[in-house]
């Protein structure tokens, strides 16, 4: 058997080198433990997956909303193109009458409504005006959900 001679062996590490090796090994072990803990954290994984699904649903809702809006515009244009002019004139006249009647009803309601109720209504209208985008988004989401529900029931 060959025994290594004094010249063949590596020099023994210094205490500083040993400390560095120990520190390096600790860091690697810490990263490994963190990786294993992340894999074992089912609750965090479920939250991440739920967030991903939520984002996908939001993106799909936006796409469906855009598709519905485009389809509604297209249908509206088709109806307008195919509707005879006398019918359009009658509809415009009826719309004018409805606007006039609604304005009269609004004035009458305002005259007979108590002041505290009017103040609350004005506050609610102001809040609605300042939060127009969230209210529109919520209404759109509700419409999309109702349409999806209706489509699923028909299947």
N, C-alpha and C positions, 0 to 999 in steps of 0.2 A: 504494500500500500504506500501510496505517496502521501507524505505529510507536507503540508505547505511550509515552505521555508519562511523565514522572517520577511524576505523581500517580496514574496508572492501575495501575502495578505494585504488587505486594504487597511489603511491606518484607522484606528478606532475613532469614532466620531467624538467631536468635542461636546461638552455639555450644552453649548449654544445650539449646535446642529441638532442635538437630541431634542431640545426644547422646541425648535422650529418644526421638526418632524411630528412631535406630539401635537403641537398647535394645528398643523396642517391636517393631521388625522382627525382631530376633534372637529374641525370645520367640515370635513367631508362627512363625518358621522352625523353632525347636526343637519346638514342638507339632506342626508339619506333619511333621517328620522322625520324631518318636515315633509318630505315627499311621501313617505309611508303614512303619516298622519293625514295628509290631504286625501290620499286614496281611501283611507278608512273613514273619513268624515262624510257620511252619507247625507246628513242634513245639509251640509254646504253644497254637495253635489246636486241635491234635489232643488235647492234654491237657485243654483246656477241654471239648471235645466228649466225650471219654471220661468226664470227671467228670459231665457232664450225663447221659450214658447210664447211668452207674453209679447216679446218684440216681434216675433213672426206674425202673431195674431194682429198686432197693431199695423204692421206693414200690409197685411192682407186686407184689413179693414180700409186702409187708405186706398189701396188698389181698387177694391170693390166700390168704394165711394166714388172714385174717379170714373170708373166704368159706368156706374149708375147715372152719374151726372151727365156723362157724354150721351148715354142712351136716352135719357130724358130730353136732352136738347134735340137729339135726332128725331125722337118721336114727336116732340112739339113742332119741329119744322115740317115734318111729314103731314101732321094733322093740319097745320096752317096752309100748306101747299094744296092739300086735297079738299079743303073746305071752301065751298062756293062763297063769292063775295057778299051776296045778300045775307048769308048766315053770319059772316064775320061782322057785317054792319049791325045786324040785330044784336049780336053778342056785345059789341062795343057800346051800343046804346044801353043795353041792360046793365053793363058794368058801370056806366056813368050814373044810372039811376040808383044802383046799389051803393056807390060811393056817396051820392047825395043823401040817401036815406041813412047810411051809416054815420055820416057827419051830423045829421040832425039828431039821431039817437045819441051820439056822443055828447052833443051840447046839452040835450035834455038830461042825460044821466049826470053830467057835471053840475048842472043847476040843482038837481035834487039830491046829490050825494053829500053827506056831511063832510066838513072840512078835515077832520082827523083821517077819514078814510082816503080822501084825495091826497093828503100829505103822504100817507103810506104808499099809495099807488105811485106817486111821483118818485119816492125813494126806490121802490122796486124797479121802476122803469130806468132810473139812473144806474142802478146796479147792473141791470141787464145790458144797458148801452156800454158800460165800461168793461163788461165781461162777454162781449159779443162772440169772440173767437171760441172760448171754452164752451159757451152755450150752444153755438153752432156745431162744434165737434161732438158734443154730447148728443144733440138731437140727431145728427148724422149717424152716430154709432147706434143709437136706438133704432133708427129706421133700417140700417143694415142688418142688425140682429133680428128684427121682426121679419124682414124679407128672407133671411136665411132660415129662420124657423118655419116660415110658410113654405119655402121650397122643400125643406126636409119632410114636412108633413105630407106633401104631395107624392113623395117617393114611396 
